[in-house]
């Protein structure tokens, strides 16, 4: 059975988690929550470069467990290593070996890149209300640099879900 890993990624407050939930329901497929959010909700919003690396190791374990436990042909992932690459370079102006090597290994991922056309929602874990478009472009640049298939998802509420489903068809993940 061919498995597909759909990564929902993009800047903060661009509807990633909501889209994951909506796609999961629409496709009757499992999804994994964003590990960084789970970690920061439990441990507080402060982090440094060492903590970022710890969160990333947890992220890898979290997604590996989800992939191993799911028997579904489609698994929806709320972010992946590209998100950490953008985060690490934006905040700390550097990366780390585990991130760089893992990023190369995620070649089976297909991306739905969320455009920041939704209104900003305040959240104590969010840091970038004014530069979401620049962060969106950083995500796109990394996806393209890695040669990964992707589509940009825009729109409000139900329109966003419809656009995501259409994108999965154009990526040949879903059949008509």
C-alpha positions as MATLAB code, in Angstrom:
seq = 'XXXXXXXXXXXXXXXXXXXXXXXXXXXXXXXXXXXXXXXXXXXXXXXXXXXXXXXXXXXXXXXXXXXXXXXXXXXXXXXXXXXXXXXXXXXXXXXXXXXXXXXXXXXXXXXXXXXXXXXXXXXXXXXXXXXXXXXXXXXXXXXXXXXXXXXXXXXXXXXXXXXXXXXXXXXXXXXX';
ca = [
       0.000    0.000    0.000;
       1.352    3.385   -0.991;
       1.183    5.824    1.915;
       0.912    9.584    1.619;
       2.105   12.066    4.207;
       0.430   15.449    3.836;
       2.161   18.243    5.718;
       0.163   21.316    6.614;
       2.667   24.127    7.105;
       3.071   27.875    6.979;
       3.422   30.887    9.259;
       1.729   31.315   12.610;
      -2.015   31.935   12.655;
      -2.485   30.739    9.073;
      -5.018   28.036    9.945;
      -2.736   24.989    9.966;
      -4.241   23.110   12.894;
      -7.816   23.926   11.901;
      -7.109   22.705    8.370;
      -5.579   19.484    9.737;
      -8.740   18.805   11.754;
     -11.036   19.656    8.838;
      -9.094   17.466    6.392;
      -8.987   14.620    8.901;
     -12.772   14.728    9.228;
     -13.420   15.188    5.500;
     -11.087   12.350    4.486;
     -11.647   10.097    7.492;
      -7.865   10.037    7.938;
      -5.765   10.510   11.059;
      -3.679   13.592   11.780;
      -0.898   14.401   14.221;
      -0.900   17.500   16.344;
       1.991   19.942   16.223;
       4.450   18.690   18.840;
       6.049   22.114   19.418;
       2.681   23.525   20.501;
       2.047   20.573   22.819;
       5.501   20.994   24.367;
       5.243   24.770   24.824;
       1.723   24.552   26.257;
       3.018   22.128   28.880;
       6.384   23.797   29.595;
       5.749   27.474   28.921;
       6.572   29.712   25.970;
      10.214   30.431   26.844;
      12.822   28.574   24.848;
      16.430   28.861   23.763;
      18.442   27.052   21.102;
      18.969   24.019   23.342;
      15.249   23.790   24.095;
      14.439   24.133   20.387;
      16.636   21.107   19.702;
      14.884   19.180   22.499;
      11.486   20.106   21.030;
      12.678   18.946   17.619;
      13.770   15.543   18.952;
      10.333   15.227   20.550;
       8.738   16.232   17.246;
      10.615   13.488   15.383;
       9.561   10.878   17.946;
       5.969   12.133   17.931;
       5.647   11.889   14.143;
       7.526    8.567   13.904;
       5.122    7.091   16.446;
       2.115    8.435   14.505;
       3.453    6.994   11.255;
       4.109    3.590   12.870;
       0.709    3.419   14.591;
      -1.378    4.508   11.623;
      -2.462    1.947    9.104;
      -4.158    4.579    7.000;
      -2.880    5.230    3.496;
      -3.087    8.977    4.254;
      -1.636   10.686    7.325;
      -1.926   14.429    7.879;
       0.988   16.065    9.704;
       0.685   19.431   11.440;
       4.103   20.813   10.356;
       7.389   18.965    9.802;
      11.132   19.693    9.670;
      10.752   22.618    7.272;
       8.862   24.492    9.971;
      11.738   23.867   12.384;
      14.285   24.928    9.759;
      12.518   28.269    9.275;
      12.099   28.685   13.047;
      15.730   27.863   13.863;
      17.223   30.104   11.204;
      14.813   32.973   11.849;
      15.246   33.037   15.643;
      18.806   31.742   16.106;
      20.358   32.422   12.659;
      21.602   28.825   12.550;
      20.530   25.208   12.238;
      21.760   21.938   13.750;
      22.908   18.600   12.275;
      19.916   16.481   13.309;
      17.527   18.966   11.707;
      19.520   19.171    8.485;
      19.828   15.384    8.103;
      16.170   14.745    8.989;
      14.995   17.389    6.552;
      16.644   15.481    3.704;
      14.973   12.220    4.737;
      11.411   13.591    4.589;
      11.300   13.278    0.820;
       7.929   11.487    0.841;
       6.103   14.549    2.214;
       3.594   16.539    0.150;
       2.812   20.067    1.325;
      -0.207   22.263    1.719;
       1.340   25.653    2.435;
      -1.132   27.915    4.231;
      -1.153   31.489    3.014;
      -1.515   34.080    5.797;
      -4.815   35.510    4.566;
      -6.629   34.744    7.812;
      -6.933   37.362   10.523;
      -4.225   37.137   13.199;
      -5.405   35.357   16.344;
      -3.564   36.267   19.526;
      -2.044   33.343   21.356;
       0.656   33.387   24.050;
       2.742   30.956   21.974;
       2.744   33.075   18.811;
       5.533   35.551   18.102;
       5.166   37.016   14.597;
       1.985   39.004   13.917;
       3.592   41.487   11.530;
       5.857   39.396    9.295;
       3.740   36.384    8.380;
       4.127   36.948    4.641;
       7.931   36.872    4.937;
       7.692   33.657    6.967;
       5.331   32.208    4.363;
       7.968   32.942    1.687;
      10.680   31.290    3.806;
       8.558   28.140    3.992;
       7.952   28.221    0.250;
      11.664   28.724   -0.450;
      12.604   25.693    1.652;
       9.895   23.501    0.129;
      11.090   24.438   -3.356;
      14.777   24.072   -2.422;
      14.050   20.552   -1.182;
      12.129   19.792   -4.401;
       8.952   18.794   -2.606;
       5.488   18.859   -4.203;
       3.214   21.530   -2.763;
       0.190   23.708   -3.253;
      -0.665   27.029   -1.637;
      -3.911   27.112    0.311;
      -5.875   30.344    0.551;
      -9.389   31.259    1.542;
     -11.709   31.534    4.491;
     -13.410   28.691    6.402;
     -15.150   26.170    4.080;
     -13.434   27.680    1.024;
     -10.047   26.821    2.574;
     -11.049   23.175    3.057;
     -12.388   22.963   -0.510;
      -9.145   24.479   -1.825;
      -7.120   21.966    0.195;
      -9.141   19.028   -1.146;
      -8.721   20.354   -4.698;
      -4.978   20.719   -4.061;
      -4.722   17.099   -2.909;
      -6.432   16.028   -6.135;
      -3.995   18.103   -8.203;
      -1.107   16.483   -6.301;
      -2.661   13.112   -7.215;
      -3.147   12.187   -3.563;
      -6.912   11.956   -3.999;
      -8.715   10.592   -7.011;
     -11.763   12.273   -8.489;
];
